[in-house]
Amino acid sequence: MQFVASTSIGIEQLLQQELTELGAEVTKQRVGAVEFSADSLTAQKVCLCTRLATRVMLVLQQGSDIEDKTSLYNFARFQPWQEFFGPDQSFAVEFSGTNRQLKNTQFGALVIKDAICDYFYDLYERRPSVSKETPDVRMVAKLNRDKLTLYIDYSGPRLSQRGYRSAQGKAPLKEHLAAALVMRSGWLDDTSKPLFDPTCGSGTLLIEAALMAQNKAPGLSREGFAFEGLPSFRVAKFKELKQSIKDQVNDEVKPWLIGRDINPQVIKKAQENATNAGVSECIDFAVGDLADMKAPAKRPGVLLANLPYGERLGSMAEIVALYRQMGHQLKQHFCHWRAALLISEPEMLKLFKLVKHKQYKFKNGPLDTLLALYDITEQQTQGQSESKTPLHFEESVAFANRLKKNRQALKKWLKSDEISAYRLYDADIPEYNVAVDVYQNSAVIYEYAAPKNIDHNVAQKRLQDVLMLTCETLQIAPGQVALKERRKQKGDSQYQTQGSQGKTMVVTEYGAKFEVNLFDYLDTGIFLDHRLARKRVRELSQGKRVLNLFAYTGTASVQAALGGAKSVTTVDMSKTYLQWAQRNFALNNLKSPRYRFEQGDCIEWLKRTRGEYDLIFLDPPTFSNSKRMRESFDVQRDHVTLIKDASKLLAKQGTLLFSNNKRGFKMDVDALALQGLQCENITEQTQSPDFARNKHIHNAWLIRHG
């Protein structure tokens, strides 16, 4: 019989070797799968013993010219289904793939289901039942253009789930990939050596290593396989096969396995998983910090680690610092060891400052990963005491020097104006196209999109230099540096949560206090470039009725209240930001029934509201097509209408402060004059020293009735 064993990309060659060792005849290796032929007993042995396959399927039939519903039905209708189950059993159909006529996988599955039911009705005048959850037999159909392959699920899905993992960490490693990593690490060549995982998480790598060392087949603890529901299955033969595989287990082998993780709860999960797998006596799990990693044994062995990925927003600086430190530790404490490191950012390998022995590419779920092998010889450990930052580019030092220069230039102003959040760098050097904002002892680095003519790898290496040098130059802990990408916002993007770390802090500005969140949103809760505009609002607010539209977190509203405003109305579309604004008021001990917070689309709110305000602060987005708004908004196109509507609420002697961040914005002074409004450009007066290098960061206008 012909079979297909599925696996993850990068494991195919190892799976081919495994199948051959189990007695199967490999016929073809393809991306993510290996085809083989075997009798039923050998195929069952594969299902019991494979560490690398995720699923085994029996090939039923292949067909071509499957273009539409009719050809699909006819192909499925005339297969020998009675050889695999009867009308009294249940079945299910999985369908994947599309073509021009068959565009829906659920529809494809339904057509095959109808064909199978009609087949049995013609033979027995009875139809088998359909059970999606627990069918007796599961058919799998894969369509590629006009070619269709029908399979019978032989193993049941998810062979990679061994059953021992009752708990796992945040980034679990699939068991079959863990087994492949152990194989590629070279540890199996001599299992008497120690195997050390300094980032063990829920322990999967070490548990798989222990199972391999003791020759425990993963399928022995599995409760049931799909082939047990097929007519060809023989219980006695299968029991005999399982017993022969059990007889090959060697519990006397006690491999030297050490696991460490910084999280005590995760270590507890790892210990539970090892107990479930029956290998707890083989593994020493304990709490340990990767940043303080040392060799856990005098005898050299293999260090195998699934290193932390930089996928979590704001963690990249921490990852870069960690990898750099790890390179020093490997050279200092692991001479004559082999290090096998799984990493998702291959360009970061330079941070280790080690020469690779080999490398293997794998897919870890959707992630492209690389397993890099290092043989840490005495020659590799030379220079382990060096403390200089391993920069990708020597010219990156110019970036660090610019940080120092800018900080010195701003020092006096920051102290006199009580500013604790400011922009320190804004693409001063064109090749280092980032902005660096400092928030007390933390920082946010905004990465601007690189020009198309800049190689992505070069840009990424420069960014790594920027992250390291920002931490070193400003003496900021890597975990306190958030990395974000600046791009054009669409729809509700300015309101979307990008993380969930929940780390907030308080910054000051002219005596006002504001809550900021550096990690969970694209923006932090305060627009630093509008600092002087907020100060102007405060200066104009004494005894005035103030309206703040598109208020965001209400920072201008706070300044108005601190300036002695008679009343302050704060309007924004986001409930989250209005609650944030209320917390900002509480931070400054501002409490009064005259401080109102209203949720709504400001454009619609202006049209339906009646009232009069002495001071209006109007700071709309450059563009928005949010689903919460009836129509899209473009500040250049729509600013006249917006200002006109706002001016209807403006007292006769009142002032409207209008600002926006559109580069190249042109105020239609003539159109506003026809509405009886006078405009005064105060952009230069609202540019604070930290934004002096970017004259086009925003524009600001005072508007009054003529």
C-alpha angles and dihedrals in degrees: 000000000000121000140179122213114201124210142153122287110273096032098077097099093049090048091052090054091047093051091050091051089051091056101259122133109235112217103173141002118209137164109303095352146062123211119214143164124229143145118258096264093051090048089052089050088053090053091050098044109030115115095178109043120087095195141002120210131185113230108234104174143334122216138183133203091045094153107145146005094285097051091044092051094047093048093051094039095064102048120115095254094159088070089067106034144348138238092265092060130079127238142183134204127219115195129187133172135044141219136184095290101027102056101151124065093203090054090050091052090049092053091052091046091054091048092052093047091049090049092057094041090057091051102037106008086239131101124218116236125249120235117177095185106041110010122169089227130019123204120203121201122190119190122196110179103301097343121094130188121196119205137181111223102242104176103027119244127295103031084167089072102085095181098240097095106089091156135025142180129254095276105035119193113223112246096237091052090047089054090050091051092051089051094048093046091070095232092122089066087073115010091180088077119089117263112206126192110185093184098040099155108178090354101251097141094051095042091053089048091052092049090051093047091053092041093237110164111228094223096057091085094043113114099216146354128213092239090066088076095055122100091238092060115114115196096201094050091048093050089051090051093049092049092052090052091048089052089061094059113111110202090172091075110095108186120202103248126166126185129186133179133168093229114080091199091055091049088054089053090049091053091050091049092049090051090051089051092049094240102099092118090060099056131066106207119184141149113273137156119234088213089065097039119158133168108280094206137037092226111078115244141148126305109204119181140167095214121216113271125226093232096111112089112256096013100100096092090051091049093050092050091046094052092047091051091046091057090057092047094050091052094044102043109018107058111159092015125118116232119203108187126184110208135172097203106058091181087067093064089090088069090072091058090213131127113244120235096194140340136206129194121224139170113235099192104300093342125101106223137180128212106210118194121206126186101205103213127173088261090056092052095058111119094024090143095057113120100186115119110257096236122190091214127028090212088067086083086075088063091054091048090052091053090054093046094049093046091052091049092052098041099095095044094048091054097046095048096040092239116165098165119056146139112262102175133017113180090300088158109046095218090056097058101183140106120227119203120187122212107185104286094353136069142203120212115200113200112209117213109270119238114263092248092061114092111242093226092052091050091049093050091050089050091054089052089050092052094049096043093047090055094045099041096045094034092234122153111247091236088061094059118091120200118205136169120233113217138144110292120231130198112319094354093116088059098046122111110234098185141001107225093123093207110152133173138181124246129186134226124177089336095311121119124219133184114230133186112202100184114036103058138036089245121043103226097271132066102220095196091061093060096112092042088058089048089053089051089053092050092051097044104078107129092346134131103239130200121192114193124192081015099174105188094351098251092144089046090055091051090049091052091047088050091061101262115180090221136354125206116192119196129184138147094233122081088197092058094044089055087048089052090053090052089052090054090050091050089059094044091246113154128155139129085238090069104085130182119199128184117214150100101290093215092056091038091059092052095053101036126097123196144084131261131187095206128028123186109201117184108159126180119263091242137354135177095170116166087232090066124074093222137014119266127218115181095211094048098038106031095101093054092044094050092044091054091046092048090061086070093045118106117240093257093030131123130228116200108202123188139162140168101232111133110231094015114171119203112221094226094169094053091050091047088059086058090053094254127135121208129207119188109224098165095123091050091056098051111102123205095261090060097043090108092059109054092174099053090111143337128226135197138185111219125191138168111271 
